Amino acid sequence: MTRLTAQFWVHAYLTRLRLSDIPAFVVTHGDDTAGAVLVKLNTLDGQATAFQRSFDLMSGERQWVELAKGVEMEVDDAIARQRSFDPDLWVIEVEDAKGRHLLAEPGLSD
């Protein structure tokens, strides 16, 4: 099975968000081909959640899991720690007061 490049996935994700009228932007441009993607959901009330892809060894599935959740500044600190040891990391910020990020939708959750 062919894997999508990180850049292709990011562009598709941003398009999906835009079509749902959910503002999002690239905070950090990682490696175009194989960079990992981290999504920060900013609920515009001082709170945020950072999501990262995880591989479940038991099921063999890839899924989005919470890396950090809480006060936005603390979530930003967790993201900065991730970036300090992964220079290829993409960071996408989604801004939605309703908490929508679309990561569980078909095509994005796979």
Buried (B, 14 or more C-beta within 10 A) or exposed (E): EEEEBBBEBBEEBBEBBEEEEBEBEBBBBBBEEEBBBBBBBBBEEEBBBBBBBEEEEEEEEEBBEEBBBEEBEBBBEBBEEBBEEBEBBBBBBBBBEEEBBBBEEEEBEE
